[in-house]
Amino acid sequence: MSSVSQVEERGVLEGVLHLGLSGEQHGQYVSDVAINNTPRHTRLDSEFCSIIIHHAEGISLPLASSLTTTASTNDDSSTIMGLHIGQDSTTKKDLYAVFPNLWVSFVPWNPAINPNYKLVKKESNAYMMETLGRTLSQYAKPRAGKFPLYAAIQLPTASAETLRTCADWYGWVFEFDDQFDEDGIFIKDPEKGIRHAEHVLSVFSDDCGLWAGTSPLKEMFASLWMRFKKGMPKDAQELYIKRNTEFIMALIQQMNLTTTPNFKNLQDWFNFRRDSIGVLPGFTFALYVHGLTISRDIIESDHIREMEYMAIEIILLTNDILSYPKEGPDHMYNTTAFLKKSRGLSTQEAFDEIGLLLDERFKKWDSLMATLPSWGEENDRQVQLYLDGVKGHVSSNTNWSFMSQRFFGRDGQAVKETRRIKLTPELQ
């Protein structure tokens, strides 16, 4: 077996293991290298791959391969750490696909969590149950979703009061969005969905004096608006209104589609999906939490907008990997399903393609950050705080997906560590 060039990195690197691979696998993602407990991608640079096992903390990282893998106890020479390489799919009991490394650039493996989280979680869950009229058991699924945790990761320095407002918004948005999904209550009655959306949006045009007796979600949305409004300057208020309105209108547009549009390219797909995933309103939370006074002209500048778009697309792509087992191959608004249908890819091939798309967007973000314009000392300081909130949104989406039970139940940590998603036959 040919030698592999020495890897020189910080930390202790031991146990280099070589696997023979075919020429077709050249250039694929193969494994993570853990340097000081920070996962990193490695790529094949020859027909052999090098899997580096990091022993500095006594940790052996599971193999993360772009090849199809199966759980096995067979003592076969092609079995490494319990994973089969290149086994015929017809003989598999459990088939898995490996997703790309999501902890790159500014996304930490172990994110900071706001110290007010536990208090806010208790208060927010109680508020949601009371407003929605649900018992503890009826609200079990949202509680398992840990929506206050999403805010606590995104905004680790927020006060208890501002964190609570943002946590309530995340609780509201998941409830509101679910109504417009493919299995939501409005899919068979779009007109009712439109009236409901208009009803909720009327919060921005009336005095919010009569909340009770309308609908729980409008009452909640009105309460949120009054709280955000109190802590936001005029430009931030206008941005909050604009982005929430665009999100809700995009949901209506998406709901009215009976088939996925025939997109000419992936950028058209991103343009279509960008507003409906509800990320942009959450970017305004940093304005509220930190009392930022930067103008809309700065936030809506081409440079900041492009950074926001990169962040949205990272969130969208990450979510569409991790939600694929839940949403399935026929889901109209999932990038994994879209790539499989439009390009005839397998699930693993779709995950690999999304990995390349994620790489492009992280690199673009880093480039945009390095060339960030200056708007004066104070504005620059506030822009950094705003962008911290944008990065926090990306970090939260990634880590919350494993820390909550929304996608993987109680197996989130195991899925995170192995980067393997089990595929039923219909998901392959």
For each residue, the residues with C-beta under 8 A, 3 or more apart:
1: 18 20 48
2: 46 48
3:
4: 16 18 46 48 50
5:
6:
7: 13 16 33 50 52
8:
9: 13 33 35
10: 35 36
11: 34 35 36 54 56
12: 54 55 56
13: 7 9 16 33 35 52 54
14: 53 54 55
15: 52 53 55 60
16: 4 7 13 50 51 52 53
17: 50 51 53 80
18: 1 4 48 49 50
19: 48 49 51 80 85
20: 1 47 48
21: 25 26 44 47 48 49
22: 25 47
23: 26 47
24:
25: 21 22 28 44 47 49 66 67
26: 21 23 44 46 47
27: 43 44
28: 25 43 44 66 67 352
29: 41 42 43 64 66 100 101 352 355
30: 42 43 44 49 51 64 65 66
31: 42 49 51 52 61 63 64 65
32: 39 40 41 42 61 64 101 419
33: 7 9 13 39 40 41 42 52 54
34: 11 37 38 39 40 52 54 56 59 61
35: 9 10 11 13 38 40 54
36: 10 11 56
37: 34 56 57 59 109
38: 34 35 103 109
39: 32 33 34 61 101 103 109
40: 32 33 34 35 101 104
41: 29 32 33 100 101 104
42: 29 30 31 32 33 49 50 52
43: 27 28 29 30
44: 21 25 26 27 28 30 47 48 49
45:
46: 2 4 26
47: 20 21 22 23 25 26 44
48: 1 2 4 18 19 20 21 44
49: 18 19 21 25 30 31 42 44
50: 4 7 16 17 18 42
51: 16 17 19 30 31 63 80
52: 7 13 15 16 31 33 34 42
53: 14 15 16 17 60 61
54: 11 12 13 14 33 34 35 57 59 60 61
55: 12 14 15 58 59 60
56: 11 12 34 36 37 59
57: 37 54
58: 55
59: 34 37 54 55 56
60: 15 53 54 55 81
61: 31 32 34 39 53 54 64 417
62: 81 83 417 418 419 420
63: 31 51 69 80 81 83
64: 29 30 31 32 61 98 101 418 419 420
65: 30 31 69 83 85 98
66: 25 28 29 30 98 348 351 352
67: 25 28 85 86 98 348
68: 86 87 89 92 95 96 97 348
69: 63 65 83 84 85 96 98 420
70: 83 84 87 92 93 94 95 96
71: 82 83 93 94 96
72: 76 79 82 83 84 87
73: 82
74: 79 84
75: 79
76: 72 79 84
77:
78: 84 85 86 87
79: 72 74 75 76 82 83 84 85
80: 17 19 51 63 83 85
81: 60 62 63
82: 71 72 73 79
83: 62 63 65 69 70 71 72 79 80
84: 69 70 72 74 76 78 79 87 92
85: 19 65 67 69 78 79 80
86: 67 68 78
87: 68 70 72 78 84 91 92
88: 91 92
89: 68 92 95 428
90:
91: 87 88
92: 68 70 84 87 88 89 95
93: 70 71
94: 70 71 422
95: 68 70 89 92 422 423 425 428
96: 68 69 70 71 420 421 422 423
97: 68 347 348 351 420 421 423 428
98: 64 65 66 67 69 348 351 419 420 421
99: 102 321 322 351 354 355 419 420 421
100: 29 41 321 351 352 354 355 358 359 419
101: 29 32 39 40 41 64 104 355 419
102: 99 107 318 358 398
103: 38 39 107 108 109 398
104: 40 41 101 107 358 359 362
105: 362 365 366
106: 365 391 394 395
107: 102 103 104 394 395 398 399
108: 103 111 112 395 399
109: 37 38 39 103
110:
111: 108 153 156 395 396 399
112: 108 153 156
113: 117 149 152 153 156
114: 117 120 151 152 153 155 156 157 158 163
115:
116: 119 120 152 158 159 160 163
117: 113 114 120 121 148 149 152 163
118: 121 122
119: 116 122 123 160
120: 114 116 117 123 124 148 151 152 160 163 164 167
121: 117 118 124 125 146 148 149 152 167
122: 118 119 125 126
123: 119 120 126 127 164
124: 120 121 127 128 147 148 164 167 168 171
125: 121 122 128 129 139 142 143 148 171
126: 122 123 129 130
127: 123 124 130 131 168 171
128: 124 125 131 132 134 139 142 168 171 175 220
129: 125 126 132 133 134 135 136 138 139
130: 126 127 133
131: 127 128 216 219 220
132: 128 129 139 175 216
133: 129 130 216
134: 128 129 138 139
135: 129 138 139
136: 129 139 140
137: 140
138: 129 134 135
139: 125 128 129 132 134 135 136 142 143
140: 136 137 143 144
141: 144 145
142: 125 128 139 145 147 171 174 175
143: 125 139 140 146
144: 140 141 404 405 406
145: 141 142 174 404 405 406
146: 121 143 149 150 400 403 404 405
147: 124 142 150 151 167 170 171 174 404
148: 117 120 121 124 125 151 152 163 167 170 171
149: 113 117 121 146 152 153 400 403 404
150: 146 147 153 154 167 170 396 397 400 404
151: 114 120 147 148 154 155 158 163 166 167 169 170 285 396
152: 113 114 116 117 120 121 148 149 155 156 163 167
153: 111 112 113 114 149 150 156 392 395 396 399 400
154: 150 151 166 282 285 389 392 393 395 396
155: 114 151 152 158 162 163 166 285 286 289 389 392
156: 111 112 113 114 152 153 392
157: 114 289
158: 114 116 151 155 162 163 166 289
159: 116 162 163 289
160: 116 119 120 163 164
161: 164 165
162: 155 158 159 165 166 231 288 289
163: 114 116 117 120 148 151 152 155 158 159 160 166 167 289
164: 120 123 124 160 161 167 168
165: 161 162 168 169 224 227 228 231 288
166: 151 154 155 158 162 163 169 170 282 285 288 289
167: 120 121 124 147 148 150 151 152 163 164 170 171
168: 124 127 128 164 165 171 172 220 223 224
169: 151 165 166 172 173 224 281 282 285
170: 147 148 150 151 166 167 173 174 282
171: 124 125 127 128 142 147 148 167 168 174 175
172: 168 169 175 176 217 220 221 224
173: 169 170 176 177 278 281
174: 142 145 147 170 171 177 178
175: 128 132 142 171 172 178 179 217
176: 172 173 179 180 200 217 221 248
177: 173 174 180 181 251 278
178: 174 175 181 184
179: 175 176 184 185 186 193 196
180: 176 177 184 186 187 193 251 252 254 255
181: 177 178 184 187
182: 187 331 332 333
183: 187
184: 178 179 180 181 187 255
185: 179 189
186: 179 180 189 190 192 193 196 255
187: 180 181 182 183 184 190 193 255
188:
189: 185 186 192 193
190: 186 187 193 194 252 255 256
191: 194 195
192: 186 189 195 196
193: 179 180 186 187 189 190 196 197 252 255
194: 190 191 197 198 252
195: 191 192 198 199
196: 179 186 192 193 199 200 215 217
197: 193 194 200 201 248 249 251 252
198: 194 195 201 202
199: 195 196 202 214 215 218
200: 176 196 197 203 215 217 218 221 248
201: 197 198 204 205 244 245 248
202: 198 199 205 206 218
203: 200 206 208 218 221 222 225
204: 201 225 241 244 245
205: 201 202
206: 202 203 209
207:
208: 203 211 222 225 226
209: 206
210: 213 214
211: 208 214 218 219 222 223
212: 219
213: 210
214: 199 210 211 218 219
215: 196 199 200 218 219
216: 131 132 133 219 220
217: 172 175 176 196 200 220 221
218: 199 200 202 203 211 214 215 221 222
219: 131 211 212 214 215 216 222 223
220: 128 131 168 172 216 217 223 224
221: 172 176 200 203 217 218 224 225
222: 203 208 211 218 219 225 226
223: 168 211 219 220 226 227
224: 165 168 169 172 220 221 227 228
225: 203 204 208 221 222 228 229 240
226: 208 222 223 229 230
227: 165 223 224 230 231
228: 165 224 225 231 232 237 240 284 288
229: 225 226 232 237 240
230: 226 227
231: 162 165 227 228 288 291
232: 228 229 236 237 240 284 287 288
233: 236 237 287 291 292 293
234: 237 238
235: 238 239 293 294 295 296 299
236: 232 233 239 240 284 287 288 292 293
237: 228 229 232 233 234 240 241
238: 234 235 241 242 296
239: 235 236 242 243 284 287 296 299 300
240: 225 228 229 232 236 237 243 244 281 284 287 288
241: 204 237 238 244 245
242: 238 239 245 246
243: 239 240 246 247 280 281 283 284
244: 201 204 240 241 247 248 281
245: 201 204 241 242 248 249
246: 242 243 249 250 275 280
247: 243 244 250 251 275 276 278 280 281
248: 176 197 200 201 244 245 251 252
249: 197 245 246 252 253 275
250: 246 247 253 254 275 276
251: 177 180 197 247 248 254 255 276
252: 180 190 193 194 197 248 249 255 256
253: 249 250 256 257 276
254: 180 250 251 257 276 333
255: 180 184 186 187 190 193 251 252
256: 190 252 253
257: 253 254 260 261 332
258:
259: 332
260: 257 263 332 333 338 341
261: 257 272
262:
263: 260 266 268 269 272 342
264: 268
265: 268 269
266: 263 269 270 357
267: 270 271
268: 263 264 265 271 272
269: 263 265 266 272 273 335 338
270: 266 267 273 274 309 313 316
271: 267 268 274
272: 261 263 268 269 276
273: 269 270 276 277 316 333 335
274: 270 271 277 279 280 309 312 313 316
275: 246 247 249 250 280
276: 247 250 251 253 254 272 273 333
277: 273 274 312 315 316 319
278: 173 177 247 281 282
279: 274 282 283 311 312 315 316 393
280: 243 246 247 274 275 283 284 308 312
281: 169 173 240 243 244 247 278 284
282: 154 166 169 170 278 279 285 393
283: 243 279 280 286 308 311 386 389 390 393
284: 228 232 236 239 240 243 280 281 287 288
285: 151 154 155 166 169 282 288 289 389
286: 155 283 289 290 292 385 386 388 389 390 392
287: 232 233 236 239 240 284 290 291 292 294 386
288: 162 165 166 228 231 232 236 240 284 285 291
289: 155 157 158 159 162 163 166 285 286 389
290: 286 287 382 385 386 389
291: 231 233 287 288
292: 233 236 286 287 382 385 386
293: 233 235 236 382
294: 235 287 298 299 375 379 382 383 386
295: 235 298 299
296: 235 238 239 299 300
297: 300 301
298: 294 295 301 304 375 379 383
299: 235 239 294 295 296 304 386
300: 239 296 297 304 305
301: 297 298 304 305 373
302: 305 306
303: 306 307 368 371 372 373
304: 298 299 300 301 307 308 383 386 387
305: 300 301 302 308 309
306: 302 303 309 310 364 368
307: 303 304 310 311 365 368 369 387 390
308: 280 283 304 305 311 312 390
309: 270 274 305 306 312 313
310: 306 307 313 314 361 362 364 365 368
311: 279 283 307 308 314 315 365 390 391 393 394
312: 274 277 279 280 308 309 315 316
313: 270 274 309 310 316 317 357 361
314: 310 311 317 318 358 361 362 365 394
315: 277 279 311 312 318 319 393 394 397
316: 270 273 274 277 279 312 313 319 320 335
317: 313 314 320 321 335 354 357 358 361
318: 102 314 315 321 322 358 394 397 398 401
319: 277 315 316 322 323 397 401
320: 316 317 323 324 334 335 336 337 354
321: 99 100 317 318 324 335 336 351 354 421
322: 99 318 319 401 407 408 421
323: 319 320 326 327 334 407
324: 320 321 327 328 331 334 336 337 347 421 427
325: 328 407 421 422 423 424 427
326: 323 407
327: 323 324 331 334 337
328: 324 325 331 334 337 426 427
329: 337 340 341 426 427
330: 337
331: 182 324 327 328 334 337
332: 182 257 259 260 337
333: 182 254 260 273 276
334: 320 323 324 327 328 331 337 338
335: 269 273 316 317 320 321 338 339 350 354
336: 320 321 324 339 340 347 350 351 354
337: 320 324 327 328 329 330 331 332 334 340 341
338: 260 269 334 335 341 342
339: 335 336 342 343 345 349 350 353 354
340: 329 336 337 343 344 345 346 347 350
341: 260 329 337 338 344
342: 263 338 339
343: 339 340 350 353
344: 340 341
345: 339 340 349 350 353
346: 340 349 350 428
347: 97 324 336 340 350 351 423 427 428
348: 66 67 68 97 98 351 352
349: 339 345 346 352 353
350: 335 336 339 340 343 345 346 347 353 354
351: 66 97 98 99 100 321 336 347 348 354 355
352: 28 29 66 100 348 349 355 356
353: 339 343 345 349 350 356 357
354: 99 100 317 320 321 335 336 339 350 351 357 358
355: 29 99 100 101 351 352 358 359
356: 352 353 359 360
357: 266 313 317 353 354 360 361
358: 100 102 104 314 317 318 354 355 361 362
359: 100 104 355 356 362 363
360: 356 357 363 364
361: 310 313 314 317 357 358 364 365
362: 104 105 310 314 358 359 365 366
363: 359 360 366 367
364: 306 310 360 361 367 368
365: 105 106 307 310 311 314 361 362 368 369
366: 105 362 363 369 370
367: 363 364 370 371
368: 303 306 307 310 364 365 371 372
369: 307 365 366 372 387
370: 366 367
371: 303 367 368
372: 303 368 369 383
373: 301 303
374: 380
375: 294 298 379 380 383
376: 379 380
377: 380 381
378: 381 382
379: 294 298 375 376 382 383
380: 374 375 376 377 383 384
381: 377 378 384 385
382: 290 292 293 294 378 379 385 386
383: 294 298 304 372 375 379 380 386 387
384: 380 381 387 388
385: 286 290 292 381 382 388 389
386: 283 286 287 290 292 294 299 304 382 383 389 390
387: 304 307 369 383 384 390 391
388: 286 384 385 391 392
389: 154 155 283 285 286 289 290 385 386 392 393
390: 283 286 307 308 311 386 387 393 394
391: 106 311 387 388 394 395
392: 153 154 155 156 286 388 389 395 396
393: 154 279 282 283 311 315 389 390 396 397
394: 106 107 311 314 315 318 390 391 397 398
395: 106 107 108 111 153 154 391 392 398 399
396: 111 150 151 153 154 392 393 399 400
397: 150 315 318 319 393 394 400 401
398: 102 103 107 318 394 395 401 402
399: 107 108 111 153 395 396 402 403
400: 146 149 150 153 396 397 403 404
401: 318 319 322 397 398 404 406 407 408 412
402: 398 399 407 408 412 413 415 416
403: 146 149 399 400 412 413
404: 144 145 146 147 149 150 400 401 407 412
405: 144 145 146 408 409 410 412
406: 144 145 401
407: 322 323 325 326 401 402 404 412
408: 322 401 402 405 411 412 415
409: 405 412
410: 405
411: 408 414 415
412: 401 402 403 404 405 407 408 409 415 416
413: 402 403 416 417
414: 411 417 418
415: 402 408 411 412 418 419 420 421
416: 402 412 413 419
417: 61 62 413 414
418: 62 64 414 415
419: 32 62 64 98 99 100 101 415 416
420: 62 64 69 96 97 98 99 415
421: 96 97 98 99 321 322 324 325 415
422: 94 95 96 325
423: 95 96 97 325 347 427 428
424: 325 427 428
425: 95 428
426: 328 329
427: 324 325 328 329 347 423 424
428: 89 95 97 346 347 423 424 425
